[in-house]
């Protein structure tokens, strides 16, 4: 997992810990978004990442709806939290 400087800055400003960003990158649900891949931390991804650990599931639940945008070369471009519904 490689983050751009912009992604590091945005994750820090949006209070997304780097371990949560790594979890989204590893277990997030992929969607196509404006020419790049979007990986979202939804309930399925949380259950998969928690693997039965309630404490981890509760902690990740706080970040449900967070997402990362991955560009060419598997580099994370930005990280954010979803505040509106996803456009189809």
C-alpha positions as CSV (number, residue, x, y, z in Angstrom):
1,X,0.0,0.0,0.0
2,X,1.5,3.3,-1.1
3,X,-0.1,6.7,-0.3
4,X,0.4,9.9,-2.1
5,X,1.3,13.0,0.0
6,X,-2.3,14.2,-0.7
7,X,-3.8,10.9,0.6
8,X,-1.7,11.1,3.8
9,X,-2.8,14.7,4.3
10,X,-6.4,14.1,3.7
11,X,-6.5,11.0,5.9
12,X,-4.9,13.0,8.7
13,X,-7.4,15.9,8.2
14,X,-10.4,13.6,8.1
15,X,-9.3,11.6,11.2
16,X,-8.8,8.3,9.4
17,X,-6.0,6.4,11.1
18,X,-3.5,4.7,8.7
19,X,-4.4,1.3,10.0
20,X,-8.0,1.9,8.9
21,X,-6.9,3.1,5.5
22,X,-4.8,-0.1,5.2
23,X,-7.9,-2.2,6.2
24,X,-10.0,-0.4,3.6
25,X,-7.3,-1.1,1.0
26,X,-7.1,-4.8,1.9
27,X,-10.8,-5.6,2.5
28,X,-12.8,-2.7,1.0
29,X,-15.6,-3.3,-1.5
30,X,-14.5,-2.2,-5.0
31,X,-16.5,0.2,-7.2
32,X,-15.6,2.1,-10.3
33,X,-15.5,5.9,-9.7
34,X,-14.7,8.4,-12.5
35,X,-11.8,6.5,-14.0
36,X,-10.3,5.1,-10.8
37,X,-11.1,2.4,-8.4
38,X,-12.9,3.3,-5.1
39,X,-12.6,0.9,-2.2
40,X,-15.3,1.4,0.5
41,X,-15.5,0.1,4.0
42,X,-19.0,-1.2,4.2
43,X,-20.6,-3.8,6.6
44,X,-19.4,-6.7,4.5
45,X,-15.8,-5.4,4.5
46,X,-16.0,-4.8,8.3
47,X,-17.2,-8.3,8.9
48,X,-14.5,-9.7,6.7
49,X,-11.7,-7.7,8.3
50,X,-12.9,-8.3,11.9
51,X,-13.0,-12.1,11.4
52,X,-15.2,-12.6,14.5
53,X,-13.4,-10.1,16.7
54,X,-16.1,-7.9,18.3
55,X,-13.7,-5.2,19.5
56,X,-12.3,-4.8,16.0
57,X,-15.7,-4.8,14.4
58,X,-16.9,-2.1,16.8
59,X,-13.8,0.0,16.2
60,X,-14.1,-0.3,12.4
61,X,-17.9,0.4,12.6
62,X,-17.0,4.0,13.5
63,X,-15.5,4.3,10.0
64,X,-18.3,2.6,8.1
65,X,-18.7,4.5,4.8
66,X,-15.0,5.6,4.6
67,X,-13.4,5.1,1.3
68,X,-10.1,5.4,-0.6
69,X,-9.5,6.2,-4.3
70,X,-6.9,4.0,-5.9
71,X,-5.2,5.2,-9.1
72,X,-2.7,3.6,-11.5
73,X,-0.1,1.4,-9.9
74,X,-2.2,0.6,-6.8
75,X,-1.3,4.0,-5.3
76,X,-3.9,5.5,-2.9
77,X,-4.8,9.0,-4.3
78,X,-7.1,10.2,-1.5
79,X,-9.1,9.0,1.5
80,X,-12.5,10.3,2.8
81,X,-15.7,9.5,4.6
82,X,-18.9,9.2,2.8
83,X,-21.5,11.8,3.8
84,X,-23.9,11.2,0.9
85,X,-25.2,8.2,-1.0
86,X,-23.0,6.7,-3.6
87,X,-23.9,7.7,-7.2
88,X,-24.7,4.7,-9.4
